[in-house]
Amino acid sequence: MDTMRRLALTFALVAALSLGALARGASAQSAGSVLVVGGTPAGVAAAVSAARQGADVTLVAGKRVLGGILTDAMMDQWDLNVAPGGGAIQGGLFSEVHAALGDAFTPNDAARVFADIVGREPRIHVIFQARATAVRSLHGTAGTEVAAVTFTRADGGTFTLAADEIVDATDDGDVAAMAGARYDLGRQDTGSDERMQPVTLMFTLRGVDWRKVEAGYDTARYGAGGATPRRAWGYARVLNGYRPLAPNAIVRDLNAGREPDGEVTLNAIDVLGIDGRSDDDLTRARVVAERETPRLIAFLRAHVGGFEDATLGRYADAIYVRETRHFAGVERLTATDVWGGTIPSDTIGLSSYPLDLHPVTPDERLAYAPIRHVYGIPFGALVPRDLTNLILASPAISATHLAAGSARVIPTTIEEGEAAGIAAAFAQRERTTFTAMARDADAIAGLRAALVRGGSILTAG
């Protein structure tokens, strides 16, 4: 029996035992000292870092495997944070994951690596195929405490877990929203409207001549970009001539990944006007993207070297959602912070991904050049100012619409998850709150010291 299957069976047994106890027991079963909601890369990082700090952790994942969009949406390469010259600015848990997966990988690779990392931590108990659907809150003068979270299983059954500290690692901040934390939607903070960055349905192609792709990337013809043995990106210049079928579909450029079996994944078609929180909207986006895909493939066959014999393989199981909520935190990350390279005193990780904002309307133009500036993610941006015992690790942290164009990438959310897990273990041990920690210089110093001991990089240069 291989490692992946053995770990899956182990986790299934843990889930069955936990759910059986809940069925027999009280209305709110204890989740241990820390409850992590979301089987995303950030959720894995939060659970592992909390467990390594001595906390007992329950990790509740919505799907059958861990990995979030890396496993569900076919996202098979990193949007890396590196220094402008290419040097490393990320360590810690992300470096462990990156070392195991490399720059490009398959969904199965990602599921195996995350299962292995979690499986090595005996303090973590995992429950699969359950999503948060309600919370019970206690309101006090210091703010709102999330006392328990109710989950709904795939079979329709429910159970409730209570914990001292909660890490909301869902991509949309679902638990924080149910608890009443304030947030903006999409670009609401700009005063324009609540439109969100577009969503994407990834798919695979068969029959791509990757040797030709790798050897034939021509910047004069295709524009800025490149190709390596495992990935190719760019092609914006040639795609200027593509005319989508649907008025709410756009194709700005391509991100392609070569799988070991020869299939090529494609991240290309953006669908506008979709609320990523809505199942109906996501279904509508899938219809638009699947209708658009054959037209795009025909265009690539005619205009891009190496794609002459390409045919459709398969679609991703889930839609890739870039943006929904942005919560009001103790601090807020802004585009000025990103563009100006601000590294605040409570930095929990460094980032440098460009301000990559996919347009929310067909005629919107890029506001920022694709330039890297090393900046810090402030701890206060992870802490909703309305909630005392809940911390975020996801694209939904406290950031403006513009800043989230950079901070939304997975390597950054893994940094957030690692910091959130350490902070959760600290808050439980010291009987303090996240909002109090965010304003306590000694607590921040202790958190940063723990991150550095784990290999995180918190200072530039």
Secondary structure as GFF3:
##gff-version 3
##sequence-region A 1 461
A	DSSP	alpha_helix	3	24	.	.	.	ID=ss1
A	DSSP	beta_strand	29	30	.	.	.	ID=ss2
A	DSSP	beta_strand	34	37	.	.	.	ID=ss3
A	DSSP	alpha_helix	41	52	.	.	.	ID=ss4
A	DSSP	beta_strand	57	60	.	.	.	ID=ss5
A	DSSP	alpha_helix	69	72	.	.	.	ID=ss6
A	DSSP	alpha_helix	92	101	.	.	.	ID=ss7
A	DSSP	alpha_helix	107	119	.	.	.	ID=ss8
A	DSSP	beta_strand	124	127	.	.	.	ID=ss9
A	DSSP	beta_strand	130	140	.	.	.	ID=ss10
A	DSSP	beta_strand	143	153	.	.	.	ID=ss11
A	DSSP	beta_strand	158	162	.	.	.	ID=ss12
A	DSSP	beta_strand	165	168	.	.	.	ID=ss13
A	DSSP	alpha_helix	174	178	.	.	.	ID=ss14
A	DSSP	beta_strand	183	185	.	.	.	ID=ss15
A	DSSP	three_ten_helix	188	190	.	.	.	ID=ss16
A	DSSP	beta_strand	199	200	.	.	.	ID=ss17
A	DSSP	beta_strand	203	206	.	.	.	ID=ss18
A	DSSP	alpha_helix	210	215	.	.	.	ID=ss19
A	DSSP	alpha_helix	219	222	.	.	.	ID=ss20
A	DSSP	beta_strand	226	227	.	.	.	ID=ss21
A	DSSP	beta_strand	231	234	.	.	.	ID=ss22
A	DSSP	alpha_helix	236	239	.	.	.	ID=ss23
A	DSSP	beta_strand	249	250	.	.	.	ID=ss24
A	DSSP	beta_strand	254	258	.	.	.	ID=ss25
A	DSSP	beta_strand	264	267	.	.	.	ID=ss26
A	DSSP	beta_strand	270	271	.	.	.	ID=ss27
A	DSSP	alpha_helix	279	303	.	.	.	ID=ss28
A	DSSP	beta_strand	311	315	.	.	.	ID=ss29
A	DSSP	beta_strand	325	327	.	.	.	ID=ss30
A	DSSP	alpha_helix	335	340	.	.	.	ID=ss31
A	DSSP	beta_strand	347	351	.	.	.	ID=ss32
A	DSSP	beta_strand	375	378	.	.	.	ID=ss33
A	DSSP	three_ten_helix	379	382	.	.	.	ID=ss34
A	DSSP	beta_strand	390	392	.	.	.	ID=ss35
A	DSSP	alpha_helix	401	407	.	.	.	ID=ss36
A	DSSP	alpha_helix	410	430	.	.	.	ID=ss37
A	DSSP	alpha_helix	434	438	.	.	.	ID=ss38
A	DSSP	alpha_helix	441	453	.	.	.	ID=ss39
###
